[in-house]
Amino acid sequence: MNQENEAEQVAKIFQNLGAEKSLAMQMAKQLIKRAEQREKEGNISKTEALKELLEVAVYGAQGMLKPSDEANFDSKNP
């Protein structure tokens, strides 16, 4: 898959979450860039990094924490 096609697919997710087309494309490119950075930093594939980042974005757009983060957040609040 080429980078532009990849960005368009990710942008569609952001558009479905309510972002305008141009902003969705900008966010998609940033998210892909971050996934590539995470791939270079450690033992994670770009695909897995992108999946994790998209998960955070989708939960965040709904005003929620990922279930794993929610468990960690709850344990910090007595």
C-alpha positions as CSV (number, residue, x, y, z in Angstrom):
1,M,0.0,0.0,0.0
2,N,1.4,3.4,-0.9
3,Q,1.7,6.2,1.7
4,E,-1.0,8.4,0.2
5,N,-3.5,5.5,0.0
6,E,-2.6,4.6,3.6
7,A,-3.2,8.2,4.7
8,E,-6.5,8.4,2.9
9,Q,-7.7,5.2,4.7
10,V,-6.7,6.5,8.1
11,A,-8.2,9.9,7.3
12,K,-11.6,8.2,6.6
13,I,-11.5,7.0,10.2
14,F,-11.0,10.5,11.5
15,Q,-13.8,11.8,9.2
16,N,-16.1,9.1,10.6
17,L,-15.3,10.5,14.0
18,G,-16.3,14.0,12.8
19,A,-13.2,15.7,11.5
20,E,-13.3,17.8,8.4
21,K,-11.6,16.2,5.4
22,S,-8.4,18.4,5.4
23,L,-8.0,18.1,9.1
24,A,-8.6,14.4,9.0
25,M,-5.8,14.0,6.3
26,Q,-3.4,16.1,8.4
27,M,-4.1,14.0,11.5
28,A,-3.7,10.8,9.5
29,K,-0.3,11.8,8.2
30,Q,0.8,12.7,11.7
31,L,-0.4,9.4,13.1
32,I,1.3,7.4,10.4
33,K,4.5,9.4,11.0
34,R,4.3,8.6,14.7
35,A,3.7,4.9,14.0
36,E,6.8,4.9,11.8
37,Q,8.8,6.5,14.7
38,R,7.5,3.9,17.2
39,E,8.6,1.2,14.7
40,K,12.1,2.6,14.6
41,E,12.2,3.0,18.4
42,G,11.4,-0.5,19.5
43,N,10.1,-4.0,18.9
44,I,6.8,-3.1,17.2
45,S,5.7,-3.2,13.7
46,K,4.3,-0.1,12.0
47,T,1.0,-1.9,11.6
48,E,0.8,-2.7,15.3
49,A,1.9,0.8,16.3
50,L,-0.7,2.3,14.0
51,K,-3.4,0.0,15.4
52,E,-2.5,1.1,19.0
53,L,-2.5,4.8,18.1
54,L,-5.8,4.6,16.2
55,E,-7.3,2.8,19.2
56,V,-6.3,5.6,21.5
57,A,-7.7,8.2,19.0
58,V,-11.0,6.5,18.6
59,Y,-11.5,6.1,22.4
60,G,-10.4,9.7,22.9
61,A,-12.8,11.0,20.4
62,Q,-15.6,9.3,22.4
63,G,-14.3,10.8,25.6
64,M,-13.2,7.4,26.9
65,L,-10.0,5.7,28.0
66,K,-8.9,2.4,26.5
67,P,-10.0,-0.3,28.9
68,S,-6.3,-1.1,29.7
69,D,-5.6,2.5,30.5
70,E,-8.9,2.9,32.4
71,A,-7.8,0.1,34.8
72,N,-4.4,1.8,35.3
73,F,-6.2,5.2,35.9
74,D,-8.6,3.7,38.4
75,S,-5.8,2.1,40.4
76,K,-4.1,5.5,40.8
77,N,-7.2,7.2,42.3
78,P,-7.9,6.0,45.8
